[in-house]
């Protein structure tokens, strides 16, 4: 009987902790131009819809990287997936490491 009360109180506590952590999460939204492609499948890299998705993703990520890290990147030089990886590396880098060290690892488009 006592274990039921302890378990019930524990579950209620976990529920409140979960809802509190969700309410403190960052308010980030994906722009409508990128969100229009949610759930779509593409025939390949040459598919016109994929090309427009990649362009919208690149523009969004370049703005986000510039805002968060102060690094201005050219959206034409990197693919959308490269920019996602660059952003994640910037988040994990040490404070004494230069940004250029990470950018050298990615091939630039021409």
KEBA-600887 format. One record per atom (N, C-alpha, C): residue number from 1; chain; atom name; x, y, z. Coordinates in Angstrom, 3 decimals. Example, Ala and Ser with C-alpha at 12.3 -4.5 7.8 and 13.67 -1.06 7.14 Angstrom:
<atom pos="1" unit="A" site="N" x="13.190" y="-5.690" z="7.800"/>
<atom pos="1" unit="A" site="CA" x="12.300" y="-4.500" z="7.800"/>
<atom pos="1" unit="A" site="C" x="13.200" y="-3.300" z="7.800"/>
<atom pos="2" unit="A" site="N" x="12.850" y="-2.250" z="7.080"/>
<atom pos="2" unit="A" site="CA" x="13.670" y="-1.060" z="7.140"/>
<atom pos="2" unit="A" site="C" x="12.900" y="0.030" z="7.870"/>
END
This chain:
<atom pos="1" unit="A" site="N" x="0.828" y="-1.191" z="0.000"/>
<atom pos="1" unit="A" site="CA" x="0.000" y="0.000" z="0.000"/>
<atom pos="1" unit="A" site="C" x="0.873" y="1.255" z="0.000"/>
<atom pos="2" unit="A" site="N" x="1.917" y="1.206" z="0.816"/>
<atom pos="2" unit="A" site="CA" x="2.814" y="2.348" z="0.910"/>
<atom pos="2" unit="A" site="C" x="3.558" y="2.570" z="-0.413"/>
<atom pos="3" unit="A" site="N" x="3.909" y="1.487" z="-1.105"/>
<atom pos="3" unit="A" site="CA" x="4.637" y="1.597" z="-2.361"/>
<atom pos="3" unit="A" site="C" x="3.762" y="2.214" z="-3.462"/>
<atom pos="4" unit="A" site="N" x="2.444" y="1.995" z="-3.389"/>
<atom pos="4" unit="A" site="CA" x="1.547" y="2.613" z="-4.364"/>
<atom pos="4" unit="A" site="C" x="1.569" y="4.130" z="-4.223"/>
<atom pos="5" unit="A" site="N" x="1.564" y="4.626" z="-2.998"/>
<atom pos="5" unit="A" site="CA" x="1.593" y="6.072" z="-2.777"/>
<atom pos="5" unit="A" site="C" x="2.919" y="6.673" z="-3.230"/>
<atom pos="6" unit="A" site="N" x="3.982" y="5.992" z="-2.934"/>
<atom pos="6" unit="A" site="CA" x="5.306" y="6.484" z="-3.341"/>
<atom pos="6" unit="A" site="C" x="5.403" y="6.518" z="-4.860"/>
<atom pos="7" unit="A" site="N" x="4.932" y="5.461" z="-5.518"/>
<atom pos="7" unit="A" site="CA" x="4.959" y="5.405" z="-6.967"/>
<atom pos="7" unit="A" site="C" x="4.062" y="6.482" z="-7.574"/>
<atom pos="8" unit="A" site="N" x="2.887" y="6.689" z="-7.014"/>
<atom pos="8" unit="A" site="CA" x="1.975" y="7.725" z="-7.511"/>
<atom pos="8" unit="A" site="C" x="2.587" y="9.113" z="-7.372"/>
<atom pos="9" unit="A" site="N" x="3.181" y="9.398" z="-6.241"/>
<atom pos="9" unit="A" site="CA" x="3.804" y="10.702" z="-6.016"/>
<atom pos="9" unit="A" site="C" x="4.981" y="10.889" z="-6.969"/>
<atom pos="10" unit="A" site="N" x="5.749" y="9.848" z="-7.194"/>
<atom pos="10" unit="A" site="CA" x="6.888" y="9.910" z="-8.101"/>
<atom pos="10" unit="A" site="C" x="6.434" y="10.195" z="-9.528"/>
<atom pos="11" unit="A" site="N" x="5.381" y="9.538" z="-9.978"/>
<atom pos="11" unit="A" site="CA" x="4.853" y="9.768" z="-11.323"/>
<atom pos="11" unit="A" site="C" x="4.320" y="11.191" z="-11.486"/>
<atom pos="12" unit="A" site="N" x="3.632" y="11.690" z="-10.479"/>
<atom pos="12" unit="A" site="CA" x="3.125" y="13.063" z="-10.538"/>
<atom pos="12" unit="A" site="C" x="4.285" y="14.052" z="-10.591"/>
<atom pos="13" unit="A" site="N" x="5.315" y="13.814" z="-9.801"/>
<atom pos="13" unit="A" site="CA" x="6.490" y="14.674" z="-9.794"/>
<atom pos="13" unit="A" site="C" x="7.178" y="14.673" z="-11.159"/>
<atom pos="14" unit="A" site="N" x="7.336" y="13.494" z="-11.764"/>
<atom pos="14" unit="A" site="CA" x="7.962" y="13.396" z="-13.081"/>
<atom pos="14" unit="A" site="C" x="7.130" y="14.101" z="-14.147"/>
<atom pos="15" unit="A" site="N" x="5.816" y="13.998" z="-14.046"/>
<atom pos="15" unit="A" site="CA" x="4.942" y="14.680" z="-14.991"/>
<atom pos="15" unit="A" site="C" x="5.130" y="16.186" z="-14.913"/>
<atom pos="16" unit="A" site="N" x="5.164" y="16.744" z="-13.719"/>
<atom pos="16" unit="A" site="CA" x="5.351" y="18.181" z="-13.559"/>
<atom pos="16" unit="A" site="C" x="6.736" y="18.625" z="-14.014"/>
<atom pos="17" unit="A" site="N" x="7.749" y="17.810" z="-13.782"/>
<atom pos="17" unit="A" site="CA" x="9.102" y="18.146" z="-14.244"/>
<atom pos="17" unit="A" site="C" x="9.165" y="18.162" z="-15.767"/>
<atom pos="18" unit="A" site="N" x="8.503" y="17.219" z="-16.393"/>
<atom pos="18" unit="A" site="CA" x="8.486" y="17.159" z="-17.849"/>
<atom pos="18" unit="A" site="C" x="7.767" y="18.359" z="-18.444"/>
<atom pos="19" unit="A" site="N" x="6.613" y="18.710" z="-17.922"/>
<atom pos="19" unit="A" site="CA" x="5.874" y="19.854" z="-18.452"/>
<atom pos="19" unit="A" site="C" x="6.620" y="21.152" z="-18.198"/>
<atom pos="20" unit="A" site="N" x="7.311" y="21.270" z="-17.080"/>
<atom pos="20" unit="A" site="CA" x="8.089" y="22.476" z="-16.802"/>
<atom pos="20" unit="A" site="C" x="9.265" y="22.594" z="-17.755"/>
<atom pos="21" unit="A" site="N" x="9.936" y="21.482" z="-18.040"/>
<atom pos="21" unit="A" site="CA" x="11.079" y="21.546" z="-18.944"/>
<atom pos="21" unit="A" site="C" x="10.645" y="21.885" z="-20.360"/>
<atom pos="22" unit="A" site="N" x="9.484" y="21.433" z="-20.779"/>
<atom pos="22" unit="A" site="CA" x="8.982" y="21.768" z="-22.106"/>
<atom pos="22" unit="A" site="C" x="8.589" y="23.232" z="-22.207"/>
<atom pos="23" unit="A" site="N" x="8.117" y="23.808" z="-21.116"/>
<atom pos="23" unit="A" site="CA" x="7.719" y="25.209" z="-21.166"/>
<atom pos="23" unit="A" site="C" x="8.921" y="26.143" z="-21.193"/>
<atom pos="24" unit="A" site="N" x="10.082" y="25.678" z="-20.745"/>
<atom pos="24" unit="A" site="CA" x="11.293" y="26.495" z="-20.770"/>
<atom pos="24" unit="A" site="C" x="12.133" y="26.271" z="-22.018"/>
<atom pos="25" unit="A" site="N" x="11.691" y="25.440" z="-22.933"/>
<atom pos="25" unit="A" site="CA" x="12.438" y="25.170" z="-24.153"/>
<atom pos="25" unit="A" site="C" x="12.496" y="26.420" z="-25.017"/>
<atom pos="26" unit="A" site="N" x="13.523" y="26.500" z="-25.865"/>
<atom pos="26" unit="A" site="CA" x="13.671" y="27.652" z="-26.749"/>
<atom pos="26" unit="A" site="C" x="12.488" y="27.729" z="-27.700"/>
<atom pos="27" unit="A" site="N" x="12.052" y="28.925" z="-27.932"/>
<atom pos="27" unit="A" site="CA" x="10.974" y="29.142" z="-28.887"/>
<atom pos="27" unit="A" site="C" x="11.593" y="29.342" z="-30.270"/>
<atom pos="28" unit="A" site="N" x="11.776" y="28.270" z="-31.000"/>
<atom pos="28" unit="A" site="CA" x="12.307" y="28.364" z="-32.345"/>
<atom pos="28" unit="A" site="C" x="11.293" y="27.789" z="-33.306"/>
<atom pos="29" unit="A" site="N" x="11.131" y="28.462" z="-34.395"/>
<atom pos="29" unit="A" site="CA" x="10.227" y="27.978" z="-35.421"/>
<atom pos="29" unit="A" site="C" x="10.971" y="27.963" z="-36.749"/>
<atom pos="30" unit="A" site="N" x="10.657" y="26.994" z="-37.539"/>
<atom pos="30" unit="A" site="CA" x="11.229" y="26.909" z="-38.869"/>
<atom pos="30" unit="A" site="C" x="10.406" y="27.817" z="-39.768"/>
<atom pos="31" unit="A" site="N" x="11.070" y="28.600" z="-40.607"/>
<atom pos="31" unit="A" site="CA" x="10.319" y="29.491" z="-41.485"/>
<atom pos="31" unit="A" site="C" x="9.356" y="28.736" z="-42.394"/>
<atom pos="32" unit="A" site="N" x="8.317" y="29.407" z="-42.782"/>
<atom pos="32" unit="A" site="CA" x="7.277" y="28.775" z="-43.589"/>
<atom pos="32" unit="A" site="C" x="7.833" y="28.252" z="-44.908"/>
<atom pos="33" unit="A" site="N" x="8.830" y="28.938" z="-45.448"/>
<atom pos="33" unit="A" site="CA" x="9.394" y="28.514" z="-46.730"/>
<atom pos="33" unit="A" site="C" x="10.064" y="27.148" z="-46.618"/>
<atom pos="34" unit="A" site="N" x="10.699" y="26.864" z="-45.491"/>
<atom pos="34" unit="A" site="CA" x="11.323" y="25.559" z="-45.275"/>
<atom pos="34" unit="A" site="C" x="10.272" y="24.540" z="-44.830"/>
<atom pos="35" unit="A" site="N" x="9.328" y="24.976" z="-44.008"/>
<atom pos="35" unit="A" site="CA" x="8.316" y="24.076" z="-43.467"/>
<atom pos="35" unit="A" site="C" x="7.358" y="23.542" z="-44.530"/>
<atom pos="36" unit="A" site="N" x="7.263" y="24.205" z="-45.671"/>
<atom pos="36" unit="A" site="CA" x="6.357" y="23.715" z="-46.717"/>
<atom pos="36" unit="A" site="C" x="6.809" y="22.374" z="-47.284"/>
<atom pos="37" unit="A" site="N" x="8.068" y="22.019" z="-47.061"/>
<atom pos="37" unit="A" site="CA" x="8.593" y="20.763" z="-47.583"/>
<atom pos="37" unit="A" site="C" x="8.540" y="19.631" z="-46.565"/>
<atom pos="38" unit="A" site="N" x="7.942" y="19.866" z="-45.405"/>
<atom pos="38" unit="A" site="CA" x="7.860" y="18.839" z="-44.364"/>
<atom pos="38" unit="A" site="C" x="7.152" y="17.592" z="-44.888"/>
<atom pos="39" unit="A" site="N" x="7.795" y="16.450" z="-44.742"/>
<atom pos="39" unit="A" site="CA" x="7.205" y="15.178" z="-45.104"/>
<atom pos="39" unit="A" site="C" x="7.246" y="14.837" z="-46.574"/>
<atom pos="40" unit="A" site="N" x="7.848" y="15.668" z="-47.397"/>
<atom pos="40" unit="A" site="CA" x="7.895" y="15.395" z="-48.831"/>
<atom pos="40" unit="A" site="C" x="9.066" y="14.494" z="-49.165"/>
<atom pos="41" unit="A" site="N" x="8.891" y="13.715" z="-50.190"/>
<atom pos="41" unit="A" site="CA" x="9.967" y="12.891" z="-50.738"/>
<atom pos="41" unit="A" site="C" x="10.392" y="13.493" z="-52.067"/>
<atom pos="42" unit="A" site="N" x="11.665" y="13.357" z="-52.373"/>
<atom pos="42" unit="A" site="CA" x="12.186" y="13.918" z="-53.603"/>
<atom pos="42" unit="A" site="C" x="12.731" y="12.793" z="-54.473"/>
<atom pos="43" unit="A" site="N" x="12.642" y="12.998" z="-55.782"/>
<atom pos="43" unit="A" site="CA" x="13.105" y="11.980" z="-56.724"/>
<atom pos="43" unit="A" site="C" x="14.625" y="11.901" z="-56.757"/>
<atom pos="44" unit="A" site="N" x="15.281" y="12.972" z="-56.450"/>
<atom pos="44" unit="A" site="CA" x="16.753" y="12.992" z="-56.466"/>
<atom pos="44" unit="A" site="C" x="17.247" y="14.405" z="-56.267"/>
<atom pos="45" unit="A" site="N" x="18.563" y="14.560" z="-56.424"/>
<atom pos="45" unit="A" site="CA" x="19.166" y="15.866" z="-56.212"/>
<atom pos="45" unit="A" site="C" x="18.818" y="16.861" z="-57.323"/>
<atom pos="46" unit="A" site="N" x="18.398" y="16.363" z="-58.452"/>
<atom pos="46" unit="A" site="CA" x="18.054" y="17.239" z="-59.572"/>
<atom pos="46" unit="A" site="C" x="16.571" y="17.618" z="-59.581"/>
<atom pos="47" unit="A" site="N" x="15.793" y="17.051" z="-58.679"/>
<atom pos="47" unit="A" site="CA" x="14.366" y="17.352" z="-58.577"/>
<atom pos="47" unit="A" site="C" x="14.195" y="18.843" z="-58.281"/>
<atom pos="48" unit="A" site="N" x="13.369" y="19.560" z="-59.046"/>
<atom pos="48" unit="A" site="CA" x="13.201" y="21.002" z="-58.820"/>
<atom pos="48" unit="A" site="C" x="12.709" y="21.343" z="-57.414"/>
<atom pos="49" unit="A" site="N" x="11.869" y="20.492" z="-56.835"/>
<atom pos="49" unit="A" site="CA" x="11.403" y="20.747" z="-55.475"/>
<atom pos="49" unit="A" site="C" x="12.539" y="20.597" z="-54.471"/>
<atom pos="50" unit="A" site="N" x="13.428" y="19.624" z="-54.700"/>
<atom pos="50" unit="A" site="CA" x="14.574" y="19.458" z="-53.804"/>
<atom pos="50" unit="A" site="C" x="15.513" y="20.662" z="-53.914"/>
<atom pos="51" unit="A" site="N" x="15.702" y="21.154" z="-55.113"/>
<atom pos="51" unit="A" site="CA" x="16.587" y="22.307" z="-55.315"/>
<atom pos="51" unit="A" site="C" x="16.039" y="23.529" z="-54.572"/>
<atom pos="52" unit="A" site="N" x="14.735" y="23.759" z="-54.639"/>
<atom pos="52" unit="A" site="CA" x="14.153" y="24.901" z="-53.937"/>
<atom pos="52" unit="A" site="C" x="14.173" y="24.686" z="-52.422"/>
<atom pos="53" unit="A" site="N" x="14.000" y="23.437" z="-51.981"/>
<atom pos="53" unit="A" site="CA" x="14.104" y="23.130" z="-50.547"/>
<atom pos="53" unit="A" site="C" x="15.523" y="23.395" z="-50.049"/>
<atom pos="54" unit="A" site="N" x="16.505" y="22.925" z="-50.790"/>
<atom pos="54" unit="A" site="CA" x="17.898" y="23.106" z="-50.382"/>
<atom pos="54" unit="A" site="C" x="18.267" y="24.585" z="-50.348"/>
<atom pos="55" unit="A" site="N" x="17.767" y="25.348" z="-51.293"/>
<atom pos="55" unit="A" site="CA" x="18.045" y="26.782" z="-51.314"/>
<atom pos="55" unit="A" site="C" x="17.415" y="27.476" z="-50.102"/>
<atom pos="56" unit="A" site="N" x="16.180" y="27.136" z="-49.784"/>
<atom pos="56" unit="A" site="CA" x="15.511" y="27.731" z="-48.619"/>
<atom pos="56" unit="A" site="C" x="16.215" y="27.334" z="-47.326"/>
<atom pos="57" unit="A" site="N" x="16.636" y="26.070" z="-47.232"/>
<atom pos="57" unit="A" site="CA" x="17.348" y="25.593" z="-46.051"/>
<atom pos="57" unit="A" site="C" x="18.684" y="26.308" z="-45.894"/>
<atom pos="58" unit="A" site="N" x="19.414" y="26.490" z="-46.997"/>
<atom pos="58" unit="A" site="CA" x="20.704" y="27.176" z="-46.940"/>
<atom pos="58" unit="A" site="C" x="20.545" y="28.617" z="-46.476"/>
<atom pos="59" unit="A" site="N" x="19.563" y="29.318" z="-47.014"/>
<atom pos="59" unit="A" site="CA" x="19.349" y="30.716" z="-46.621"/>
<atom pos="59" unit="A" site="C" x="18.985" y="30.823" z="-45.144"/>
<atom pos="60" unit="A" site="N" x="18.146" y="29.924" z="-44.678"/>
<atom pos="60" unit="A" site="CA" x="17.745" y="29.931" z="-43.273"/>
<atom pos="60" unit="A" site="C" x="18.928" y="29.642" z="-42.354"/>
<atom pos="61" unit="A" site="N" x="19.729" y="28.644" z="-42.701"/>
<atom pos="61" unit="A" site="CA" x="20.855" y="28.269" z="-41.855"/>
<atom pos="61" unit="A" site="C" x="21.954" y="29.320" z="-41.848"/>
<atom pos="62" unit="A" site="N" x="22.176" y="29.973" z="-42.976"/>
<atom pos="62" unit="A" site="CA" x="23.182" y="31.037" z="-43.028"/>
<atom pos="62" unit="A" site="C" x="22.779" y="32.180" z="-42.106"/>
<atom pos="63" unit="A" site="N" x="21.497" y="32.532" z="-42.101"/>
<atom pos="63" unit="A" site="CA" x="21.021" y="33.584" z="-41.196"/>
<atom pos="63" unit="A" site="C" x="21.153" y="33.156" z="-39.739"/>
<atom pos="64" unit="A" site="N" x="20.834" y="31.903" z="-39.454"/>
<atom pos="64" unit="A" site="CA" x="20.905" y="31.410" z="-38.079"/>
<atom pos="64" unit="A" site="C" x="22.348" y="31.335" z="-37.582"/>
<atom pos="65" unit="A" site="N" x="23.276" y="30.902" z="-38.430"/>
<atom pos="65" unit="A" site="CA" x="24.688" y="30.847" z="-38.048"/>
<atom pos="65" unit="A" site="C" x="25.228" y="32.249" z="-37.834"/>
<atom pos="66" unit="A" site="N" x="24.851" y="33.170" z="-38.698"/>
<atom pos="66" unit="A" site="CA" x="25.306" y="34.561" z="-38.540"/>
<atom pos="66" unit="A" site="C" x="24.770" y="35.166" z="-37.250"/>
<atom pos="67" unit="A" site="N" x="23.528" y="34.892" z="-36.940"/>
<atom pos="67" unit="A" site="CA" x="22.916" y="35.431" z="-35.726"/>
<atom pos="67" unit="A" site="C" x="23.545" y="34.844" z="-34.459"/>
<atom pos="68" unit="A" site="N" x="23.793" y="33.531" z="-34.460"/>
<atom pos="68" unit="A" site="CA" x="24.269" y="32.861" z="-33.257"/>
<atom pos="68" unit="A" site="C" x="25.780" y="32.969" z="-33.057"/>
<atom pos="69" unit="A" site="N" x="26.543" y="32.917" z="-34.156"/>
<atom pos="69" unit="A" site="CA" x="27.999" y="32.868" z="-34.034"/>
<atom pos="69" unit="A" site="C" x="28.709" y="34.087" z="-34.628"/>
<atom pos="70" unit="A" site="N" x="27.982" y="34.912" z="-35.379"/>
<atom pos="70" unit="A" site="CA" x="28.596" y="36.090" z="-35.984"/>
<atom pos="70" unit="A" site="C" x="29.490" y="35.761" z="-37.168"/>
<atom pos="71" unit="A" site="N" x="29.254" y="34.630" z="-37.813"/>
<atom pos="71" unit="A" site="CA" x="30.025" y="34.209" z="-38.976"/>
<atom pos="71" unit="A" site="C" x="29.133" y="34.322" z="-40.205"/>
<atom pos="72" unit="A" site="N" x="29.532" y="35.168" z="-41.145"/>
<atom pos="72" unit="A" site="CA" x="28.756" y="35.344" z="-42.373"/>
<atom pos="72" unit="A" site="C" x="29.251" y="34.343" z="-43.414"/>
<atom pos="73" unit="A" site="N" x="28.393" y="33.439" z="-43.802"/>
<atom pos="73" unit="A" site="CA" x="28.724" y="32.433" z="-44.809"/>
<atom pos="73" unit="A" site="C" x="27.905" y="32.692" z="-46.069"/>
<atom pos="74" unit="A" site="N" x="28.434" y="32.279" z="-47.193"/>
<atom pos="74" unit="A" site="CA" x="27.738" y="32.418" z="-48.469"/>
<atom pos="74" unit="A" site="C" x="26.880" y="31.174" z="-48.692"/>
<atom pos="75" unit="A" site="N" x="25.561" y="31.329" z="-48.847"/>
<atom pos="75" unit="A" site="CA" x="24.697" y="30.150" z="-49.014"/>
<atom pos="75" unit="A" site="C" x="24.953" y="29.393" z="-50.312"/>
<atom pos="76" unit="A" site="N" x="25.642" y="30.014" z="-51.265"/>
<atom pos="76" unit="A" site="CA" x="25.912" y="29.334" z="-52.528"/>
<atom pos="76" unit="A" site="C" x="27.123" y="28.412" z="-52.446"/>
<atom pos="77" unit="A" site="N" x="27.944" y="28.580" z="-51.419"/>
<atom pos="77" unit="A" site="CA" x="29.179" y="27.800" z="-51.319"/>
<atom pos="77" unit="A" site="C" x="28.997" y="26.459" z="-50.610"/>
<atom pos="78" unit="A" site="N" x="27.964" y="26.319" z="-49.805"/>
<atom pos="78" unit="A" site="CA" x="27.767" y="25.097" z="-49.019"/>
<atom pos="78" unit="A" site="C" x="26.363" y="24.553" z="-49.255"/>
<atom pos="79" unit="A" site="N" x="26.228" y="23.233" z="-49.162"/>
<atom pos="79" unit="A" site="CA" x="24.896" y="22.638" z="-49.272"/>
<atom pos="79" unit="A" site="C" x="24.159" y="22.815" z="-47.943"/>
<atom pos="80" unit="A" site="N" x="22.873" y="22.550" z="-47.950"/>
<atom pos="80" unit="A" site="CA" x="22.087" y="22.661" z="-46.724"/>
<atom pos="80" unit="A" site="C" x="22.566" y="21.705" z="-45.652"/>
<atom pos="81" unit="A" site="N" x="22.929" y="20.497" z="-46.054"/>
<atom pos="81" unit="A" site="CA" x="23.393" y="19.508" z="-45.087"/>
<atom pos="81" unit="A" site="C" x="24.775" y="19.864" z="-44.549"/>
<atom pos="82" unit="A" site="N" x="25.622" y="20.454" z="-45.405"/>
<atom pos="82" unit="A" site="CA" x="26.924" y="20.930" z="-44.922"/>
<atom pos="82" unit="A" site="C" x="26.736" y="22.020" z="-43.876"/>
<atom pos="83" unit="A" site="N" x="25.786" y="22.914" z="-44.115"/>
<atom pos="83" unit="A" site="CA" x="25.538" y="24.001" z="-43.160"/>
<atom pos="83" unit="A" site="C" x="24.993" y="23.461" z="-41.838"/>
<atom pos="84" unit="A" site="N" x="24.183" y="22.427" z="-41.884"/>
<atom pos="84" unit="A" site="CA" x="23.712" y="21.806" z="-40.643"/>
<atom pos="84" unit="A" site="C" x="24.880" y="21.226" z="-39.854"/>
<atom pos="85" unit="A" site="N" x="25.797" y="20.589" z="-40.570"/>
<atom pos="85" unit="A" site="CA" x="26.960" y="20.006" z="-39.900"/>
<atom pos="85" unit="A" site="C" x="27.898" y="21.096" z="-39.375"/>
<atom pos="86" unit="A" site="N" x="28.071" y="22.154" z="-40.137"/>
<atom pos="86" unit="A" site="CA" x="28.911" y="23.273" z="-39.704"/>
<atom pos="86" unit="A" site="C" x="28.345" y="23.885" z="-38.429"/>
<atom pos="87" unit="A" site="N" x="27.039" y="24.085" z="-38.400"/>
<atom pos="87" unit="A" site="CA" x="26.409" y="24.665" z="-37.211"/>
<atom pos="87" unit="A" site="C" x="26.615" y="23.772" z="-35.986"/>
<atom pos="88" unit="A" site="N" x="26.472" y="22.471" z="-36.164"/>
<atom pos="88" unit="A" site="CA" x="26.644" y="21.573" z="-35.021"/>
<atom pos="88" unit="A" site="C" x="28.099" y="21.555" z="-34.554"/>
<atom pos="89" unit="A" site="N" x="29.049" y="21.663" z="-35.474"/>
<atom pos="89" unit="A" site="CA" x="30.454" y="21.723" z="-35.079"/>
<atom pos="89" unit="A" site="C" x="30.767" y="23.024" z="-34.350"/>
<atom pos="90" unit="A" site="N" x="30.182" y="24.119" z="-34.793"/>
<atom pos="90" unit="A" site="CA" x="30.385" y="25.406" z="-34.112"/>
<atom pos="90" unit="A" site="C" x="29.856" y="25.351" z="-32.683"/>
<atom pos="91" unit="A" site="N" x="28.768" y="24.642" z="-32.477"/>
<atom pos="91" unit="A" site="CA" x="28.203" y="24.525" z="-31.131"/>
<atom pos="91" unit="A" site="C" x="29.104" y="23.695" z="-30.216"/>
<atom pos="92" unit="A" site="N" x="29.855" y="22.765" z="-30.791"/>
<atom pos="92" unit="A" site="CA" x="30.698" y="21.872" z="-29.992"/>
<atom pos="92" unit="A" site="C" x="32.147" y="22.338" z="-29.877"/>
<atom pos="93" unit="A" site="N" x="32.540" y="23.359" z="-30.597"/>
<atom pos="93" unit="A" site="CA" x="33.950" y="23.762" z="-30.610"/>
<atom pos="93" unit="A" site="C" x="34.362" y="24.381" z="-29.286"/>
<atom pos="94" unit="A" site="N" x="35.651" y="24.299" z="-29.011"/>
<atom pos="94" unit="A" site="CA" x="36.204" y="24.920" z="-27.813"/>
<atom pos="94" unit="A" site="C" x="36.345" y="26.414" z="-28.057"/>
<atom pos="95" unit="A" site="N" x="36.363" y="27.186" z="-26.994"/>
<atom pos="95" unit="A" site="CA" x="36.403" y="28.637" z="-27.132"/>
<atom pos="95" unit="A" site="C" x="37.696" y="29.138" z="-27.767"/>
<atom pos="96" unit="A" site="N" x="38.793" y="28.386" z="-27.652"/>
<atom pos="96" unit="A" site="CA" x="40.058" y="28.851" z="-28.216"/>
<atom pos="96" unit="A" site="C" x="40.294" y="28.351" z="-29.641"/>
<atom pos="97" unit="A" site="N" x="39.382" y="27.587" z="-30.212"/>
<atom pos="97" unit="A" site="CA" x="39.524" y="27.083" z="-31.570"/>
<atom pos="97" unit="A" site="C" x="38.931" y="28.075" z="-32.570"/>
<atom pos="98" unit="A" site="N" x="39.640" y="28.335" z="-33.667"/>
<atom pos="98" unit="A" site="CA" x="39.101" y="29.257" z="-34.673"/>
<atom pos="98" unit="A" site="C" x="38.018" y="28.582" z="-35.519"/>
<atom pos="99" unit="A" site="N" x="37.107" y="29.392" z="-36.020"/>
<atom pos="99" unit="A" site="CA" x="36.033" y="28.868" z="-36.865"/>
<atom pos="99" unit="A" site="C" x="36.575" y="28.370" z="-38.201"/>
<atom pos="100" unit="A" site="N" x="37.625" y="29.010" z="-38.698"/>
<atom pos="100" unit="A" site="CA" x="38.174" y="28.643" z="-40.004"/>
<atom pos="100" unit="A" site="C" x="38.644" y="27.194" z="-40.050"/>
<atom pos="101" unit="A" site="N" x="39.089" y="26.694" z="-38.927"/>
<atom pos="101" unit="A" site="CA" x="39.572" y="25.319" z="-38.859"/>
<atom pos="101" unit="A" site="C" x="38.456" y="24.337" z="-39.257"/>
<atom pos="102" unit="A" site="N" x="37.227" y="24.640" z="-38.880"/>
<atom pos="102" unit="A" site="CA" x="36.100" y="23.761" z="-39.200"/>
<atom pos="102" unit="A" site="C" x="35.630" y="23.956" z="-40.636"/>
<atom pos="103" unit="A" site="N" x="35.720" y="25.180" z="-41.125"/>
<atom pos="103" unit="A" site="CA" x="35.244" y="25.457" z="-42.483"/>
<atom pos="103" unit="A" site="C" x="36.136" y="24.848" z="-43.545"/>
<atom pos="104" unit="A" site="N" x="37.412" y="24.613" z="-43.235"/>
<atom pos="104" unit="A" site="CA" x="38.330" y="24.005" z="-44.208"/>
<atom pos="104" unit="A" site="C" x="37.932" y="22.581" z="-44.538"/>
<atom pos="105" unit="A" site="N" x="37.216" y="21.923" z="-43.659"/>
<atom pos="105" unit="A" site="CA" x="36.844" y="20.521" z="-43.845"/>
<atom pos="105" unit="A" site="C" x="35.735" y="20.311" z="-44.873"/>
<atom pos="106" unit="A" site="N" x="35.081" y="21.368" z="-45.281"/>
<atom pos="106" unit="A" site="CA" x="33.916" y="21.236" z="-46.162"/>
<atom pos="106" unit="A" site="C" x="34.252" y="21.726" z="-47.562"/>
<atom pos="107" unit="A" site="N" x="33.864" y="20.931" z="-48.567"/>
<atom pos="107" unit="A" site="CA" x="34.103" y="21.387" z="-49.945"/>
<atom pos="107" unit="A" site="C" x="33.165" y="22.538" z="-50.278"/>
<atom pos="108" unit="A" site="N" x="33.698" y="23.503" z="-50.973"/>
<atom pos="108" unit="A" site="CA" x="32.889" y="24.651" z="-51.359"/>
<atom pos="108" unit="A" site="C" x="32.345" y="24.454" z="-52.767"/>
<atom pos="109" unit="A" site="N" x="31.118" y="24.821" z="-52.965"/>
<atom pos="109" unit="A" site="CA" x="30.508" y="24.790" z="-54.293"/>
<atom pos="109" unit="A" site="C" x="30.960" y="26.015" z="-55.055"/>
<atom pos="110" unit="A" site="N" x="30.925" y="25.913" z="-56.345"/>
<atom pos="110" unit="A" site="CA" x="31.298" y="27.089" z="-57.159"/>
<atom pos="110" unit="A" site="C" x="30.166" y="27.521" z="-58.014"/>
END
